[in-house]
Structures are given as structure tokens and as C-alpha cells.
Amino acid sequence: MPAWLTVENFQAVAQQHQFIGMLLAFLLPFFEAFLPVLPLAAFVVANASAYGMWMGFLLSWTGSVAGAYCVFLLVRRFGHAKVFRFITERKAVTKLIKWVEYHGFTPLFVLLCFPFTPTSIVNVVAGLSKLKKKHYFVTILLAKIIQLLVISWIGSDLRALITQPERSIIVVLVILIMWGGGKYAEKRMNAKMIQDLNNKQKKPSDD
């Protein structure tokens, strides 16, 4: 994140220029979907700190969902062009696309609920798959509620992390649980994907 884009500076912009502040609060999570190197969690924390938990969450949520779905639609429209063959022809990507098509909503929803999931990769894979547009929109819409609500709660009162040690402990535990849960879910789904694809490949030879 740029050095000038601190929580304090963002709060100052939000107080002095309400429209510009709210526009930034929406656009920063939106552009993170296109540039995953940008720190989504930092933007969500800044929004919650500047606008309060619920308004900050709403701005982060709408921006992040809009950005993720735009990436999905762009990949769906242009992903099979020759320019992207270096991605679509990779064996690992092909397997992941087939698995997403086979399992649909549930595994994507679970993965996207966790803040540490690389959402940009999920958006691209879902866009390359045959998953219905409305199904992915509902998935990203619901999963982002859980993902960003937790981060917004953490960022809504940063001073409390210093003045209330019990809150700091809860925050650390929540982060560890979500990180561990995300890794566990990812590991289980990878194992399940390999198993399902292997079973699918064996079926023709059994006939």
C-alpha cells in the first residue's frame, strides 16, 4: 500500500471530502480484484475505521463484489482467446476448471469466505469454467459478506485493540482460526479434486 494511504490520512479525507472519501472506499476494494497485490484487508480496515463497522463494511462489500464479478465477466468473455492460452492450456488449471464445474457452489463459497483465499485466482478459474453467471454472482455476494464482515469488525475500533487486551486476543484467535480453516478447507478440496478427477478418468476403462 502506498505510504500516503494510511488509516489516518483516509479518515481525514473521509471527514473533509465526504463524496471523494466514499468513492475511494468503494473503488479501492474494486480495483483490488484487478490488482491482487493491493491489500484488500487494509482497505476494509480503513473503511471500517473511517465510516464505522456497518457503513465501512457496505462500501467494502459492494466494491469488492463488483470488482470480483467484473473480473469473472471479463475472463468469461475473453478468457478463451489465443492471448490466454498459456493459462487455459495448463494441466493444473484445466483440472481445477473441471472440478469447479462438477462441484459448483459449495466449495467456492467455503473458499471465498476465508480472508486469506486468493480470490483473484478463484475469479479467473470460475470465469474459465462453465459455471452459470448468476450462480457465481450469488456465491461471491454471500461469501464476501462473511469474509469482509469479520475484517470490518476488526477494523471498526482499532484503539480497542490497544486499550482492551481481551479484544486483541479475540482478534488474534479469529485470524488464526480463519487462516487455519482456510488452509484446511483448501487442502481437503485439493485432495477431493484429485480423487474425483482420478475416479472420473477410471470410469471409461471399467466399462
Contacts in CASP RR format, 6 or more apart in sequence:
PFRMAT RR
TARGET T0000
AUTHOR 0000-0000-0000
METHOD contacts of the structure
MODEL  1
MPAWLTVENFQAVAQQHQFIGMLLAFLLPFFEAFLPVLPLAAFVVANASA
YGMWMGFLLSWTGSVAGAYCVFLLVRRFGHAKVFRFITERKAVTKLIKWV
EYHGFTPLFVLLCFPFTPTSIVNVVAGLSKLKKKHYFVTILLAKIIQLLV
ISWIGSDLRALITQPERSIIVVLVILIMWGGGKYAEKRMNAKMIQDLNNK
QKKPSDD
1 38 0 8 1.000
1 39 0 8 1.000
1 42 0 8 1.000
5 46 0 8 1.000
7 45 0 8 1.000
7 46 0 8 1.000
7 49 0 8 1.000
7 50 0 8 1.000
7 158 0 8 1.000
10 21 0 8 1.000
10 24 0 8 1.000
10 46 0 8 1.000
10 47 0 8 1.000
10 49 0 8 1.000
10 50 0 8 1.000
11 46 0 8 1.000
11 49 0 8 1.000
11 50 0 8 1.000
13 20 0 8 1.000
13 21 0 8 1.000
13 24 0 8 1.000
14 21 0 8 1.000
14 22 0 8 1.000
14 25 0 8 1.000
14 50 0 8 1.000
14 51 0 8 1.000
15 50 0 8 1.000
21 50 0 8 1.000
22 51 0 8 1.000
22 59 0 8 1.000
25 43 0 8 1.000
25 46 0 8 1.000
25 47 0 8 1.000
25 50 0 8 1.000
25 51 0 8 1.000
25 56 0 8 1.000
25 59 0 8 1.000
25 60 0 8 1.000
26 59 0 8 1.000
26 62 0 8 1.000
26 63 0 8 1.000
26 66 0 8 1.000
27 63 0 8 1.000
28 38 0 8 1.000
28 43 0 8 1.000
28 46 0 8 1.000
29 40 0 8 1.000
29 43 0 8 1.000
29 44 0 8 1.000
29 47 0 8 1.000
29 59 0 8 1.000
29 60 0 8 1.000
29 61 0 8 1.000
29 63 0 8 1.000
29 64 0 8 1.000
29 67 0 8 1.000
30 63 0 8 1.000
30 64 0 8 1.000
30 66 0 8 1.000
30 67 0 8 1.000
30 70 0 8 1.000
31 38 0 8 1.000
31 67 0 8 1.000
32 38 0 8 1.000
32 39 0 8 1.000
32 40 0 8 1.000
32 43 0 8 1.000
32 64 0 8 1.000
32 67 0 8 1.000
33 64 0 8 1.000
33 67 0 8 1.000
33 68 0 8 1.000
33 70 0 8 1.000
33 71 0 8 1.000
33 119 0 8 1.000
33 120 0 8 1.000
33 123 0 8 1.000
34 67 0 8 1.000
34 70 0 8 1.000
34 71 0 8 1.000
36 118 0 8 1.000
36 119 0 8 1.000
36 120 0 8 1.000
40 64 0 8 1.000
40 115 0 8 1.000
40 119 0 8 1.000
41 115 0 8 1.000
41 151 0 8 1.000
43 60 0 8 1.000
44 56 0 8 1.000
44 57 0 8 1.000
44 60 0 8 1.000
44 64 0 8 1.000
44 148 0 8 1.000
44 151 0 8 1.000
44 152 0 8 1.000
44 155 0 8 1.000
45 151 0 8 1.000
45 152 0 8 1.000
45 154 0 8 1.000
45 155 0 8 1.000
45 158 0 8 1.000
47 56 0 8 1.000
47 57 0 8 1.000
47 59 0 8 1.000
47 60 0 8 1.000
47 152 0 8 1.000
48 56 0 8 1.000
48 57 0 8 1.000
48 60 0 8 1.000
48 151 0 8 1.000
48 152 0 8 1.000
48 153 0 8 1.000
48 154 0 8 1.000
48 155 0 8 1.000
48 156 0 8 1.000
49 155 0 8 1.000
49 156 0 8 1.000
49 157 0 8 1.000
49 158 0 8 1.000
50 56 0 8 1.000
51 59 0 8 1.000
52 156 0 8 1.000
53 152 0 8 1.000
53 153 0 8 1.000
53 155 0 8 1.000
53 156 0 8 1.000
54 152 0 8 1.000
56 152 0 8 1.000
57 148 0 8 1.000
57 149 0 8 1.000
57 152 0 8 1.000
60 148 0 8 1.000
60 151 0 8 1.000
60 152 0 8 1.000
61 144 0 8 1.000
61 145 0 8 1.000
61 148 0 8 1.000
64 144 0 8 1.000
64 148 0 8 1.000
65 140 0 8 1.000
65 141 0 8 1.000
65 144 0 8 1.000
68 119 0 8 1.000
68 123 0 8 1.000
68 140 0 8 1.000
68 144 0 8 1.000
69 136 0 8 1.000
69 137 0 8 1.000
69 140 0 8 1.000
71 120 0 8 1.000
71 123 0 8 1.000
71 124 0 8 1.000
72 123 0 8 1.000
72 126 0 8 1.000
72 127 0 8 1.000
72 133 0 8 1.000
72 136 0 8 1.000
72 140 0 8 1.000
73 127 0 8 1.000
73 133 0 8 1.000
75 123 0 8 1.000
75 124 0 8 1.000
75 126 0 8 1.000
75 127 0 8 1.000
75 128 0 8 1.000
76 127 0 8 1.000
76 128 0 8 1.000
76 133 0 8 1.000
78 84 0 8 1.000
79 87 0 8 1.000
79 88 0 8 1.000
79 127 0 8 1.000
79 128 0 8 1.000
80 88 0 8 1.000
80 128 0 8 1.000
87 93 0 8 1.000
87 124 0 8 1.000
87 128 0 8 1.000
88 94 0 8 1.000
88 128 0 8 1.000
93 125 0 8 1.000
93 128 0 8 1.000
95 193 0 8 1.000
95 197 0 8 1.000
96 125 0 8 1.000
96 193 0 8 1.000
97 125 0 8 1.000
97 128 0 8 1.000
97 129 0 8 1.000
98 129 0 8 1.000
98 197 0 8 1.000
99 193 0 8 1.000
99 196 0 8 1.000
99 197 0 8 1.000
100 107 0 8 1.000
100 108 0 8 1.000
100 125 0 8 1.000
100 126 0 8 1.000
100 129 0 8 1.000
100 131 0 8 1.000
101 129 0 8 1.000
101 130 0 8 1.000
101 131 0 8 1.000
102 196 0 8 1.000
102 200 0 8 1.000
103 196 0 8 1.000
104 131 0 8 1.000
104 135 0 8 1.000
105 135 0 8 1.000
105 138 0 8 1.000
105 139 0 8 1.000
107 189 0 8 1.000
107 192 0 8 1.000
108 122 0 8 1.000
108 126 0 8 1.000
108 136 0 8 1.000
108 139 0 8 1.000
108 143 0 8 1.000
109 139 0 8 1.000
109 142 0 8 1.000
109 143 0 8 1.000
110 185 0 8 1.000
110 189 0 8 1.000
111 117 0 8 1.000
111 122 0 8 1.000
111 143 0 8 1.000
111 182 0 8 1.000
111 185 0 8 1.000
111 186 0 8 1.000
111 189 0 8 1.000
112 119 0 8 1.000
112 122 0 8 1.000
112 139 0 8 1.000
112 140 0 8 1.000
112 143 0 8 1.000
112 144 0 8 1.000
112 147 0 8 1.000
113 143 0 8 1.000
113 146 0 8 1.000
113 147 0 8 1.000
114 147 0 8 1.000
114 178 0 8 1.000
114 179 0 8 1.000
114 181 0 8 1.000
114 182 0 8 1.000
114 185 0 8 1.000
115 147 0 8 1.000
115 150 0 8 1.000
115 151 0 8 1.000
115 178 0 8 1.000
116 178 0 8 1.000
116 179 0 8 1.000
116 182 0 8 1.000
116 183 0 8 1.000
117 147 0 8 1.000
117 182 0 8 1.000
117 186 0 8 1.000
123 140 0 8 1.000
126 136 0 8 1.000
127 136 0 8 1.000
150 174 0 8 1.000
150 178 0 8 1.000
154 171 0 8 1.000
154 174 0 8 1.000
154 175 0 8 1.000
157 167 0 8 1.000
160 167 0 8 1.000
161 167 0 8 1.000
161 168 0 8 1.000
161 171 0 8 1.000
162 168 0 8 1.000
END
